Amino acid sequence: MGNARVVRLLATGLVVVLSALVALAVAWGTRSAGANWPDVFQRAGSTFGGTVGVCAALTALYRAIGGGADE
């Protein structure tokens, strides 16, 4: 496995962990504001999915404009 692949795997893992931390912070804030648990879970899930989706869209844009073509 080449170094570029390892870096990509580590970056992907970092994005998922950071997205989970953002979702956790949003859930904590939602619960602190007095929301009930179904609302907390819904808000955390949509935040996590949205964060991962934005990262995927940025990666697709980067590749569409020629990024990562040196492999």
DRENPA-3360 file (N, C-alpha, C; in nm, 2 decimals, always signed):
BEGIN
1 = MGNARVVR = +0.09/-0.12/+0.00/+0.00/+0.00/+0.00/+0.09/+0.12/+0.00 ~ +0.07/+0.21/-0.09/+0.15/+0.33/-0.11/+0.12/+0.44/+0.00 ~ +0.22/+0.53/+0.01/+0.20/+0.64/+0.11/+0.08/+0.72/+0.08 ~ +0.05/+0.75/-0.05/-0.07/+0.83/-0.08/-0.20/+0.77/-0.03 ~ -0.20/+0.64/-0.05/-0.32/+0.57/+0.00/-0.34/+0.57/+0.15 ~ -0.23/+0.56/+0.22/-0.23/+0.56/+0.37/-0.28/+0.70/+0.41 ~ -0.23/+0.81/+0.35/-0.26/+0.94/+0.38/-0.41/+0.96/+0.36 ~ -0.46/+0.91/+0.24/-0.61/+0.93/+0.21/-0.69/+0.85/+0.32;
9 = LLATGLVV = -0.65/+0.74/+0.36/-0.73/+0.66/+0.46/-0.72/+0.73/+0.59 ~ -0.61/+0.79/+0.63/-0.60/+0.86/+0.76/-0.69/+0.99/+0.75 ~ -0.68/+1.06/+0.64/-0.77/+1.18/+0.62/-0.91/+1.15/+0.63 ~ -0.95/+1.03/+0.57/-1.09/+0.99/+0.57/-1.14/+0.96/+0.72 ~ -1.05/+0.89/+0.79/-1.08/+0.87/+0.93/-1.09/+0.99/+1.01 ~ -1.00/+1.09/+0.99/-1.00/+1.21/+1.06/-1.13/+1.29/+1.03 ~ -1.18/+1.29/+0.91/-1.30/+1.36/+0.87/-1.42/+1.30/+0.95 ~ -1.42/+1.17/+0.95/-1.54/+1.10/+1.02/-1.53/+1.13/+1.17;
17 = VLSALVAL = -1.42/+1.13/+1.23/-1.41/+1.15/+1.37/-1.44/+1.30/+1.40 ~ -1.39/+1.39/+1.32/-1.43/+1.53/+1.34/-1.57/+1.56/+1.32 ~ -1.63/+1.49/+1.22/-1.78/+1.51/+1.20/-1.86/+1.45/+1.32 ~ -1.81/+1.34/+1.38/-1.88/+1.29/+1.50/-1.87/+1.39/+1.61 ~ -1.75/+1.45/+1.63/-1.73/+1.55/+1.74/-1.82/+1.67/+1.72 ~ -1.84/+1.72/+1.59/-1.93/+1.83/+1.57/-2.07/+1.79/+1.60 ~ -2.11/+1.67/+1.56/-2.25/+1.62/+1.59/-2.27/+1.61/+1.74 ~ -2.17/+1.56/+1.81/-2.18/+1.55/+1.95/-2.20/+1.69/+2.02;
25 = AVAWGTRS = -2.12/+1.79/+1.97/-2.14/+1.92/+2.02/-2.28/+1.98/+2.00 ~ -2.33/+1.96/+1.88/-2.46/+2.00/+1.84/-2.56/+1.93/+1.93 ~ -2.55/+1.80/+1.95/-2.64/+1.73/+2.03/-2.64/+1.78/+2.18 ~ -2.52/+1.81/+2.23/-2.51/+1.86/+2.36/-2.58/+2.00/+2.37 ~ -2.55/+2.08/+2.28/-2.62/+2.21/+2.28/-2.77/+2.20/+2.27 ~ -2.82/+2.11/+2.18/-2.96/+2.09/+2.17/-3.02/+2.05/+2.29 ~ -2.96/+1.95/+2.36/-3.01/+1.90/+2.49/-3.01/+2.00/+2.60 ~ -2.90/+2.08/+2.60/-2.89/+2.19/+2.70/-3.00/+2.29/+2.68;
33 = AGANWPDV = -3.04/+2.31/+2.56/-3.15/+2.41/+2.53/-3.29/+2.36/+2.57 ~ -3.29/+2.23/+2.62/-3.42/+2.18/+2.67/-3.50/+2.09/+2.57 ~ -3.43/+2.05/+2.46/-3.50/+1.97/+2.36/-3.51/+1.82/+2.42 ~ -3.61/+1.75/+2.37/-3.63/+1.61/+2.41/-3.54/+1.52/+2.32 ~ -3.52/+1.40/+2.37/-3.42/+1.31/+2.31/-3.44/+1.28/+2.16 ~ -3.56/+1.26/+2.11/-3.58/+1.24/+1.96/-3.53/+1.36/+1.88 ~ -3.55/+1.48/+1.93/-3.50/+1.60/+1.86/-3.35/+1.61/+1.86 ~ -3.29/+1.57/+1.98/-3.14/+1.57/+1.99/-3.08/+1.47/+1.89;
41 = FQRAGSTF = -3.14/+1.35/+1.89/-3.08/+1.25/+1.79/-3.10/+1.29/+1.65 ~ -3.21/+1.35/+1.62/-3.24/+1.40/+1.48/-3.14/+1.51/+1.44 ~ -3.12/+1.60/+1.53/-3.02/+1.71/+1.50/-2.88/+1.66/+1.49 ~ -2.84/+1.57/+1.58/-2.70/+1.52/+1.57/-2.68/+1.43/+1.44 ~ -2.78/+1.35/+1.40/-2.77/+1.28/+1.28/-2.76/+1.36/+1.16 ~ -2.85/+1.46/+1.15/-2.84/+1.55/+1.03/-2.71/+1.63/+1.02 ~ -2.66/+1.67/+1.14/-2.53/+1.74/+1.14/-2.42/+1.65/+1.09 ~ -2.42/+1.53/+1.15/-2.31/+1.43/+1.11/-2.32/+1.41/+0.95;
49 = GGTVGVCA = -2.44/+1.38/+0.91/-2.45/+1.35/+0.76/-2.42/+1.47/+0.68 ~ -2.46/+1.59/+0.72/-2.43/+1.71/+0.65/-2.28/+1.74/+0.64 ~ -2.21/+1.72/+0.75/-2.06/+1.74/+0.76/-1.99/+1.65/+0.66 ~ -2.03/+1.52/+0.67/-1.96/+1.42/+0.58/-2.00/+1.45/+0.43 ~ -2.12/+1.49/+0.41/-2.16/+1.53/+0.27/-2.09/+1.64/+0.22 ~ -2.06/+1.75/+0.30/-1.99/+1.86/+0.25/-1.84/+1.82/+0.22 ~ -1.78/+1.74/+0.30/-1.65/+1.69/+0.27/-1.64/+1.61/+0.14 ~ -1.75/+1.53/+0.12/-1.75/+1.45/-0.01/-1.77/+1.54/-0.13;
57 = ALTALYRA = -1.85/+1.64/-0.11/-1.87/+1.74/-0.22/-1.74/+1.81/-0.25 ~ -1.67/+1.85/-0.15/-1.54/+1.92/-0.17/-1.44/+1.83/-0.24 ~ -1.44/+1.71/-0.20/-1.35/+1.61/-0.27/-1.38/+1.59/-0.41 ~ -1.51/+1.58/-0.44/-1.55/+1.57/-0.58/-1.52/+1.69/-0.66 ~ -1.53/+1.81/-0.61/-1.50/+1.93/-0.67/-1.35/+1.94/-0.70 ~ -1.27/+1.90/-0.60/-1.12/+1.90/-0.61/-1.08/+1.80/-0.73 ~ -1.14/+1.69/-0.73/-1.11/+1.59/-0.84/-1.16/+1.64/-0.98 ~ -1.27/+1.71/-0.98/-1.33/+1.76/-1.11/-1.24/+1.86/-1.17;
65 = IGGGADE = -1.17/+1.94/-1.09/-1.08/+2.05/-1.14/-0.94/+2.00/-1.16 ~ -0.92/+1.87/-1.15/-0.79/+1.81/-1.18/-0.70/+1.78/-1.07 ~ -0.75/+1.79/-0.95/-0.67/+1.75/-0.83/-0.65/+1.60/-0.82 ~ -0.53/+1.56/-0.77/-0.50/+1.42/-0.75/-0.48/+1.35/-0.88 ~ -0.45/+1.42/-0.99/-0.43/+1.35/-1.12/-0.29/+1.30/-1.14 ~ -0.20/+1.32/-1.05/-0.06/+1.28/-1.07/-0.04/+1.13/-1.03 ~ -0.14/+1.06/-1.00/-0.12/+0.92/-0.97/-0.13/+0.83/-1.09;
% end
